[in-house]
Amino acid sequence: MAIKLKITQVKSGIGRSKSQNQTLEGLGLRGPHKSVILQDTESIRGMIRKVSHLVTVEAAD
């Protein structure tokens, strides 16, 4: 079974670079305290790394 990640945005994207805001949008996050569940892939991991200071990541059931 594929591993899934729960990604929660904990800080706002206001005042961040355009590429960071586009990365948040690409992850499906629309504001602080919003969460999404995504498959654990290399591309998603790269996006998380880019905005790691704005999100928290945990394993989803």
C-alpha positions as CSV (number, residue, x, y, z in Angstrom):
1,M,0.0,0.0,0.0
2,A,1.3,3.5,-0.9
3,I,2.4,5.7,1.9
4,K,0.4,9.0,2.3
5,L,1.4,12.2,3.9
6,K,-0.7,14.7,5.8
7,I,0.7,18.2,5.0
8,T,-0.6,21.1,7.1
9,Q,0.2,24.7,6.4
10,V,1.2,26.4,9.7
11,K,2.3,29.9,8.4
12,S,0.9,32.2,5.8
13,G,2.4,32.6,2.4
14,I,1.9,36.4,2.5
15,G,5.2,38.2,1.9
16,R,6.9,35.0,0.5
17,S,8.4,34.7,-2.9
18,K,6.2,33.9,-5.9
19,S,7.7,30.5,-6.3
20,Q,7.0,29.6,-2.7
21,N,3.4,30.7,-3.1
22,Q,3.1,28.7,-6.3
23,T,4.5,25.7,-4.5
24,L,1.9,26.0,-1.7
25,E,-0.8,26.2,-4.4
26,G,0.6,23.2,-6.1
27,L,0.4,21.2,-2.9
28,G,-3.3,22.3,-2.6
29,L,-2.8,24.4,0.4
30,R,-4.9,27.6,0.5
31,G,-4.1,29.1,3.9
32,P,-2.9,28.5,7.4
33,H,-4.3,25.5,9.3
34,K,-5.5,23.8,6.1
35,S,-4.4,20.2,5.5
36,V,-4.2,17.9,2.5
37,I,-3.4,14.2,2.2
38,L,-1.1,13.4,-0.7
39,Q,0.9,10.3,-2.0
40,D,4.5,10.2,-0.9
41,T,6.4,10.8,-4.1
42,E,9.8,12.4,-4.9
43,S,8.1,15.4,-6.5
44,I,5.9,16.0,-3.5
45,R,9.0,15.6,-1.2
46,G,10.8,18.3,-3.2
47,M,7.9,20.7,-2.9
48,I,7.7,20.1,0.9
49,R,11.4,20.8,1.1
50,K,11.0,24.1,-0.6
51,V,8.3,25.3,1.8
52,S,9.4,23.3,4.9
53,H,9.4,26.4,7.1
54,L,5.7,27.0,6.3
55,V,4.3,23.4,6.7
56,T,4.3,20.4,9.0
57,V,4.3,16.8,7.7
58,E,3.1,13.6,9.3
59,A,2.2,10.2,8.1
60,A,-1.5,9.7,7.3
61,D,-3.5,6.6,8.1
